[in-house]
């Protein structure tokens, strides 16, 4: 029997009541239903200083970066819900990617060990009418540029303040099905590419 693929699920937000944290948890249920082993993390628990190469040269990679990189390396797929800031990626998510892209001792420069050969699916939720779709273009470009295969299917939930109920669930069943279908596709593609 083959081992289930491992998918790391997280949102590019540390806000406690983040719409994107709610969204990625709904998606994670879809990946689990497809047979994947899913690990959800909150980036709030992995605080990282603003990337600075001088800081890296002086102190090495922060412990939280090492822990985050270890998680990325131990999973074949990533399920990422991305808030949109001014039409682009959040500083939090960009900073986490930038730190994780740095080589650890013993790795060659630009090894990108936690990104090369991985597969990702992108989602977004936003109070705005476009649902964060503009930011996903930038996240996709960044991830593909460092070796991640990003599946074409994606989902953006607009008017997010109305889309979720008090328990963090999407109100519309078709929205739930759409989000979970993307996560299921991620699990399928990741399984095929991991063989």
C-alpha positions as CSV (number, residue, x, y, z in Angstrom):
1,X,0.0,0.0,0.0
2,X,1.4,3.4,-1.0
3,X,1.8,6.1,1.7
4,X,-0.6,9.0,1.5
5,X,0.8,12.3,0.2
6,X,1.5,14.9,2.9
7,X,0.1,18.3,2.4
8,X,1.0,21.4,4.5
9,X,-1.9,23.8,4.8
10,X,-1.5,27.4,6.0
11,X,-2.7,31.0,5.4
12,X,-0.5,34.0,4.7
13,X,-2.0,35.8,7.6
14,X,-1.5,35.9,11.4
15,X,-4.8,37.7,12.1
16,X,-6.8,35.6,14.7
17,X,-10.1,35.8,12.8
18,X,-8.5,35.7,9.3
19,X,-10.9,34.7,6.5
20,X,-8.0,32.9,4.9
21,X,-7.3,30.7,7.9
22,X,-11.0,29.7,7.8
23,X,-10.7,29.1,4.1
24,X,-7.6,26.9,4.2
25,X,-9.2,24.7,6.9
26,X,-12.2,24.1,4.7
27,X,-9.8,23.2,1.9
28,X,-7.8,20.9,4.1
29,X,-10.9,18.8,4.7
30,X,-11.2,18.3,1.0
31,X,-7.5,17.1,0.8
32,X,-8.1,14.7,3.7
33,X,-11.2,13.4,1.9
34,X,-9.0,12.6,-1.1
35,X,-6.7,10.5,1.1
36,X,-4.0,13.1,1.8
37,X,-2.4,13.5,5.2
38,X,-2.8,17.2,6.0
39,X,-0.9,19.3,8.5
40,X,-2.4,22.7,9.3
41,X,-0.1,25.3,10.8
42,X,-0.6,29.0,11.8
43,X,2.2,31.3,10.8
44,X,1.5,33.2,14.0
45,X,3.4,30.4,15.7
46,X,6.5,30.9,13.4
47,X,7.4,34.6,13.9
48,X,10.3,35.6,11.6
49,X,12.2,38.8,11.5
50,X,12.1,40.8,8.3
51,X,14.6,39.1,6.0
52,X,18.0,40.7,6.1
53,X,21.1,39.1,4.7
54,X,23.3,40.8,7.2
55,X,21.2,39.3,10.0
56,X,21.5,35.9,8.4
57,X,25.2,36.2,8.0
58,X,25.6,37.3,11.7
59,X,23.2,34.8,13.4
60,X,22.3,32.2,10.8
61,X,18.7,31.1,10.1
62,X,16.3,31.8,13.0
63,X,15.0,28.8,14.8
64,X,11.4,29.5,13.5
65,X,12.7,29.5,9.9
66,X,14.4,26.1,10.5
67,X,11.2,24.7,11.9
68,X,9.2,26.1,9.0
69,X,11.6,24.8,6.5
70,X,11.6,21.4,8.1
71,X,7.8,21.3,7.7
72,X,8.0,22.4,4.1
73,X,10.6,19.7,3.3
74,X,8.6,16.9,5.0
75,X,5.5,17.6,2.9
76,X,5.0,17.0,-0.9
77,X,2.2,19.5,-1.4
78,X,1.2,23.0,-0.1
79,X,-2.3,24.3,0.3
80,X,-2.0,28.1,0.8
81,X,-4.7,30.6,1.4
82,X,-3.4,34.1,0.5
83,X,-4.8,37.4,1.7
84,X,-4.3,40.2,-0.7
85,X,-2.6,43.4,0.3
86,X,-2.9,46.3,-2.2
87,X,-3.4,43.8,-5.1
88,X,-0.4,41.6,-4.1
89,X,1.1,39.1,-1.7
90,X,1.1,39.8,2.0
91,X,4.5,40.9,3.5
92,X,4.1,38.0,6.0
93,X,3.9,35.3,3.3
94,X,6.6,36.9,1.1
95,X,8.9,37.1,4.1
96,X,8.3,33.5,5.1
97,X,9.0,32.3,1.5
98,X,12.2,34.5,1.3
99,X,13.5,33.0,4.6
100,X,12.6,29.5,3.6
101,X,14.4,29.9,0.2
102,X,17.8,30.4,2.0
103,X,20.2,27.5,2.2
104,X,20.9,25.8,5.4
105,X,24.5,24.8,6.4
106,X,25.7,22.0,4.1
107,X,23.3,22.9,1.3
108,X,24.6,24.5,-1.9
109,X,23.6,28.2,-2.5
110,X,20.1,28.5,-4.0
111,X,19.3,24.8,-3.2
112,X,15.7,25.7,-2.6
113,X,15.4,22.4,-0.9
114,X,11.9,23.0,0.5
115,X,10.4,24.2,-2.8
116,X,12.0,22.2,-5.6
117,X,9.6,19.5,-6.9
118,X,6.7,20.5,-4.6
119,X,3.1,21.1,-5.7
120,X,0.8,23.8,-4.5
121,X,-2.8,25.0,-4.7
122,X,-3.7,28.6,-4.1
123,X,-6.9,30.1,-2.6
124,X,-7.9,33.5,-1.4
125,X,-10.6,35.3,0.5
126,X,-11.1,39.0,0.6
127,X,-13.7,41.5,1.7
128,X,-13.4,43.0,-1.8
129,X,-15.3,42.2,-4.9
130,X,-12.4,40.4,-6.6
131,X,-11.8,38.0,-3.7
132,X,-8.0,38.4,-3.7
133,X,-7.5,37.1,-7.2
134,X,-5.0,39.7,-8.1
135,X,-2.6,38.7,-5.3
136,X,-2.8,35.0,-6.4
137,X,-1.1,36.0,-9.7
138,X,1.9,37.2,-7.7
139,X,2.1,34.3,-5.3
140,X,1.9,31.9,-8.3
141,X,4.8,33.7,-10.0
142,X,7.0,33.6,-6.9
143,X,6.4,29.9,-6.2
144,X,6.8,28.8,-9.8
145,X,10.0,30.8,-10.0
146,X,11.5,28.8,-7.1
147,X,10.6,25.3,-8.4
148,X,7.0,24.7,-7.2
149,X,4.4,23.4,-9.6
150,X,1.2,25.4,-8.9
151,X,-1.9,23.7,-10.2
152,X,-4.0,25.8,-12.5
153,X,-7.2,25.5,-10.4
154,X,-7.6,28.2,-7.8
155,X,-10.5,29.9,-6.0
156,X,-11.1,33.4,-4.7
157,X,-13.9,34.1,-2.3
158,X,-15.2,37.7,-2.6
159,X,-17.2,39.7,0.0
160,X,-15.7,37.4,2.6
161,X,-17.3,39.2,5.5
162,X,-20.6,37.9,4.2
163,X,-19.4,34.5,2.9
164,X,-18.6,32.8,6.2
165,X,-20.9,32.0,9.1
166,X,-20.1,32.4,12.8
167,X,-18.5,29.0,13.0
168,X,-16.0,29.7,10.2
169,X,-17.8,27.7,7.5
170,X,-18.7,29.0,4.1
171,X,-22.4,29.6,3.9
172,X,-22.9,28.4,0.3
173,X,-22.5,24.7,-0.4
174,X,-21.3,25.3,-3.9
175,X,-18.4,27.5,-2.5
176,X,-17.5,24.7,-0.1
177,X,-17.5,22.1,-2.9
178,X,-15.4,24.4,-5.2
179,X,-12.8,24.9,-2.5
180,X,-12.6,21.3,-1.5
181,X,-12.4,20.2,-5.2
182,X,-9.3,22.3,-5.6
183,X,-7.7,20.6,-2.5
184,X,-8.7,17.2,-3.9
185,X,-7.1,18.1,-7.2
186,X,-3.9,19.1,-5.3
187,X,-3.9,15.7,-3.5
188,X,-4.3,13.8,-6.8
189,X,-1.7,15.8,-8.7
190,X,0.8,15.6,-5.8
191,X,0.3,11.8,-5.6
192,X,0.9,11.4,-9.3
193,X,4.0,13.6,-9.3
194,X,5.4,11.9,-6.2
195,X,5.4,8.4,-7.7
